[in-house]
């Protein structure tokens, strides 16, 4: 699904993609926690789809910016470093949820959804204020 979103939004500006991804991330997190409360498979599928769209938009937009600002002779190294940061950012919440799951899965998911949601709001505010309009 994410690959389709990346292809379908190729003409979307990097700033719009990143901010759109951040905006979609917040309801996706709420839906994922709600899924656990309601124990609903259809809601889980819907929440995962929204989260996938959010991730795809953020990934495509941020990779576009990184590729654009990287010096031509260092583009491969720069993109590789970017990918390391992205995959570390994806894995740390999973590790954190695993550690906190001793307190119960719902508590672990709620804590990390809240933390990621707060970071998304901060990034949205910062992005609207400082990201160049391209």
Secondary structure as UniProt FT lines:
FT   HELIX           2..8
FT   TURN            9..11
FT   HELIX           14..38
FT   HELIX           41..69
FT   HELIX           72..74
FT   HELIX           75..100
FT   HELIX           101..103
FT   HELIX           105..130
//
